[in-house]
């Protein structure tokens, strides 16, 4: 970076150049996977109480109602649609995750898409490029601040989400490099999210509000509203305010040749990703228990497991998503972990509560984030052990397209019975679609 070439504008110029050139078929296919996954998570959660509250508030206070929310019949003003969609996409913690930075980038990008697409027709490839570059922007911002920013208590999905949503929205609006640079600068002043909100409705609110903020930033920049040229790297700017240490070179180095979003993975379980390897190991142990009751359960895991998902006694489904002890207990009891295991009633059920009480985390500094070993002590036999080197759904063991389609179908079925195949076909067909006119019609309900 140089003082004559500010970071936001250098990044914007590179993103616009990539958008104009067009991304490869591989990159578009990966963007379609990320988009399909968050469309499904948003649809599956679209009738949750938190989403209902946001939509009711929007209908009381919003502007012109022309933008959809996946799975819903109502139409909202663009900023409210972005908020409701981003919130729904992340609400069950079942969306995507970039393990190195623990960012969930898809929700904010989807919020931008539903807010902007009704007024800005485009082709399927151009939409996927805008999605990919919005994802990439978030992850590059995050890598520049990882791990310091997150360690200080910021919810990184919220703080990088607004600039990422601004990029997706801005590219769909056809912003010039200068305008997109301003959109990034404006959005960088509207970041939000503290980890204290984890386990409550506030956590998914962060990417939802980030989506709305990014759309607003792009809309303002389109009318030549300006932000500070050095909003990102300035002495009182985004990075200085949000992180004690920053590796600014990560923002634009090898932009267009090295892709962070290719390491963005799809979740197999609806909870914090660092709990996944332990849950997988516990699922395997369920059959081996043969009805015996564990007297002690030991989970050997990476330090981040205790930090992020160390809640020993959750009392709601939202709180349980940050309890590896709950995920392991539910897996041992039920043999499978899905949305049902994070229903409030299951979280406080006596059998799961008892298993959580005998489950402990044993921190192992040498263990990878996507690995875990679970040991189960029973009263009448040897200690049962299962190890997972790389969790299913990780970069090393990615979910297959078939597995993703099964996940999507199950999620869509919750609120739009029988519509899963149509949703899958609409999103998977984007790489060759000459128009996106049918996409929103397919992924949302009929207008109210």
N, C-alpha and C positions, 0 to 999 in steps of 0.2 A: 504494500500500500504506500501511497505517497500523499503529501498534503494537497497536491493538485488533482488527485484522483480518489475522492472519498470512497470509503468501503461500500456504502449502500449503492452508490452509482456504478462502481466497478462491478459489483455483483449483479445489479439490474441489467447492465449492458450485456454481460455474459449470458444471463438468462433469456433475454430477448433474442439474442443471436441464436441460441440453441433452439428456441421456439420457432424462429423463422426458418431455420434449417430443417427442423424436424428430427425427432429422436428415432432410434432404431426399433425394429420390431420386437427385440428382446426387452428393451426398456418399456415399451408400450404394454407388452404383455404383463410385465411385473406391476406396472401402474394399474392395469385392469384388475389384477388380483387384489391389490390393496383397496381399490375402489369397491369391488364386489363385496369384500369382507365387511367394510364399514357401512355399505348400504344395508347389508343383512343385519348387522348389530343395531343400527338405527331403527330398522323396521321391527325387529324383535322387541325392542324396548319402547316403542313409540306410544304405548298406552300406560307406561309407568306413571306413578303419581307425580314424580318430579317433572316429567314432560307435560302432563296435564296442567300443572301449575304455571309453567312457563307459557303454554299456549293460551290459557285463560287470561293471563296477565297481558299478553300481546293483543288479544282480541279486545280487551278493555282499553288499551292505550296505543295500539299500533296505527300505522298509516294505511296506505292502499294495500289491499289484500290480493296479491298476485303470485306469491311464491309458495311452493309446496314444502311439506315435511314428509319424508319417507313413511309410508304406511298410513298417513292421516288424510282425512277428507278436507280439513280446513285449509284455506290459503291465508298466508300472513304477509306482512310487509317484509322486504328483503332482510333487514337486520334481525327481526324476530325469527324468521325462518332459519337463518344461519345459526342463531343461538339454540333454538329448539332441536335442530338437526344435529349439531355438534354435541349437545348434551346427550341426546338419545344414543348417538353412536358410541359414546364412551361410558355410558351409565353402568353397564354390566361388567365393565373391565374385561370385555371379550373381544376387543378390537385388535389393532396391530401394535407391535412394539419393536423398537430398535434397542436391542439389549444393552449395547455399550453405553447409551445415554439415557435409557429408560424413558424415551419419548414415545408417545402414541400419536403419530402425526396425521393419521387418516381422518380423524373426526373434524378437525378444523378445515381441512381441505374439502371434505364433503359438504360442510356447512357453506363454504364459499360457492361451491358448484350449484347448489339448489337456489341460492340467492341471486346468482348472476345469470345462469343459463336461460331463464324465461325471457330475458330482454336482450340476449346476445347469442343468437344462433351460431353454431359452429359445427365442424365435422367431428366424428369420433376420434380420429388421430389427434386433432388439435386439442380436444378436451383431455385426452390422456396425457399429452405433453404438458398441459397446464397443471394437471394433477401431479405428475412426476416431479415437475420443477418446484411446486409448492411443498411436496414432501422433502425434496432435496434441500431446499432452503432451510427448513426447520432443523434438519439433522446436521447441516453444516454449522448453523448457529449454535446448536447444542454441543457439538464436538469442540467448538472453540471455548466453551465454558465448563466442560466436563473434566473432573467431577466436582469442582469447587462450588459452582452455582447451586447444584442440587444439594450438596452437603450443607449449605447455608440455610436450607429450608424452603427454597423456591420449588414450586411445582413446574418443572421444566416444560411440560406439555402445554401449559398456559403461556409461559413467557416466550417460547419460540413460535407458538401457534399463530399469533396475530401477524407477524411478518410473513409466515408461510401462507396463510390464507390470503394476505394482500397480494402475494405473487400469483397464486392461482386465479384470484378474481381479476387482477390487473391484466394478466395475459389473455383471459377470456374477453376482457373489455377492449383489448387491442391497444393498451397503453404504450407510448414510446419509451425508450430507455430512460429518458429524463423523468418522465412521469412515474415510471415504475420505481425509480430510485427514490422519488418523493414518497410514493406509497409505502415503501419499506421504512423510510425514515419516520413517517407519520405513525405507522403501526408499531414501530419500536418504542414509541412513547405511550402506548396503550397496552402494555403487557401486564399480566396478572397471574396470581396463583401462589398460594402457600401450602406446604405439605400438611399443615395443621388441619386442613379441611379433609384429609383422606378419611374414608369411611363414612362420609356424609354426602348429601346431594351437592355440596359445593365442589367436590372433586370433578365430576363431569361438567359442572357449570363452567369450569375454567376453559376447556377447549371450545365449548359452545360460545362463550363470550369472546374468546380469541377469534373465532370465525367471524362473528359480527363485527368486531373491531377491524379485522383485516379487510372485510368488504367495505366498511365505511372509509378506511384509509384509501383504498383503491378508487372509490367513487369521488372522494375529495381530490385526489391527485389527477383524476381525469378532467377535472375543471381547473387544473393548474394551481390547486392549493399546494403550498410548499412546506417542507420540513427542513431541519438543519442538515446541511450537506455532510456534516461529521456526526450525525446522530448515533451511529454505531460505535465509532472508535474515539470520539471526542473525550476530553478530560472529564466531562460531566455527562457522558452519553450512556448508551445502553449497556455496553460491556463493563465500563467502570462502575456503574451503579449496581449491576446485578452479579458481578463475580470478582472476588479478590485477585484472581489470576485469569488471564485470557491468552489463548494461542490464536491470535488473529489470522495467521497464515492459513489456518484450516478453513476459513470462510470461502476463499476463492482458488486456492491451490488445486490444480488439475481439474478445475470445473469443466465438465463435459467429457472427461476421460476417466475419472474415478468417481463412482456413484455410491454414495452412502445409502440411498434408499433401496439398493439391492439387498442390503442386510436388514431391511424392515420385514419382520416376520408376522405370520398370522397365528393368533393364539388358539390353543387347543382347549384351555380351561378358562372360565370366566373369573379370573382373579389375578393378583399380582404375578408377573411372569417369573420372578425368581422362586416362587413356590412350585412351579410346574414340575421340575425333576423329582422333587420329593413326593408330590401327588402321584406321578406316574409309577414311582417305585412302590408306593403304598397300594395302588390298584393291583399291582402284580402280587403283593403279599396277601391280599384279601382271600384268594382261593387257597393259599397255603395255610391259612389259619384254620380252615376246616371247622369253623364254628367255635374255636377256642377264643377266650377273651384275653387280650394282651394285658400284662401287668405293668409293662413299661415300654415306651416307644422312644427311640433315640434317632434324631435326624441330623446327620453330618452334612454341613452345608457351608456355602460361601457367606462371609460376614454380612453382605447386603441383605440376606434373607432375614436375619434378625432385625436389621434396621428398618426394612420396608414392610415386612410381613410378620412381625414378631408379636402381634396382639394375642395374648394367651386366652382371653375370655371374651370374644365378641358376643354381642347380644342382638345383632341385626345382620341381615344379608350383606348390606353395604360394608359394615365393619368386618365381617368374616372374610371379605376379599383381601384383607390385609392380615390374615392369620394363616400362616403355613400349618400351624397346629390344627386348625379347623380343616383345612384341605386334606391333610394326612388322615385325620380322624374320620372324616366323611368317606374317604377312599377305603380305609380299612373296614368300615361298617357296611358300605353300600357296594363296593367293588367298582364303582364308576363315579366320576365327578363331572357334573354339568350344572346347568342353571338350577335344577331342583335342589341340589345340595347347598345352594346359597339363598333359598327361601328362608324367611325369618323363622318359620316354624321348625325347619330342619336344623337351623343353627342352634336353637335352644332345646332340641330334643334330648332326653336323658342319656341315650346310648352314645350320641356324639359328644355331649358334654363330658361324660365320663372318660371317653378316650382322649379328649383334649387334655384333661387333667393329668394324664400320665405321659403326655408327649412333651419332650424337651428338645431344644435345638442345641447342637454342639458345633461351635464355629470352627471351621478349618480354613485357615488363610490360603492353603495351597489348592483348594477346590475351586473349579471354574464356576461361573455364575449359572451355567446351564447343566450343572451336575449335582448329584446328591446321593447319599447312601442312607437307607432307612433300616434300622434294626428293631425287631419286635421281640420282646421277652414274653414268653408264655410260661405258665406255672408247671406244665407237664411235658417239657420237651426242650430241644435245643433252641438257641437264639436264631430267629429267621431273619435273613438279610437279603436285601435287593439294592443294587446300585444302578444308577443311570448316569452314563458318561455325557450324553447330550440329549436333552429333553426333546420329545416329539414337538415339532413346530419350530425348533431352533434353526439357525442358519445351517448347522451341520446335518439336521434331520428335518428338512422343511415339509410342511403339509403338502400332500399331492393335490393336483387339481380335483381329483375325485373326492378326496377327503374334504376339501374346501367346499365343493358343491353340496356335499351332505350336510355340512355345517350351515351353509346358507339356506338350504331347503328347510332345515329344522327351525331356524330362526324366523324365517319369513312365515312359516306355517303358524307361528304363535299368534300372529295378528292378521295375516292375509292368507287364509287356507287355500291351498291349491295353486298359489301364484309363484312358488319358488322357481319352477323351470323357466317361466317367462322372465323373471328378474335375472336369472343366470344368463339366459340367451341375450338379453338386452345389453348387459355389461360386457359379456365376452365378445359380442359382436361389434363393439366400438372400434377396434383397429381397422375395420373396413367400412364403417358407417359413413355415408356422405352427409348425414344430418343427424342431429341429436334430438330431433323433435319428438320422437317416440320414447326417449329414455325416461324423462320425468313422468310421463303418463304411465309407464310400466312400473316404476318403482314407488309410486304414490297411489293413494286411493282416489276415487272419483271426487270431484269438487263438491263441497257442501252446498 
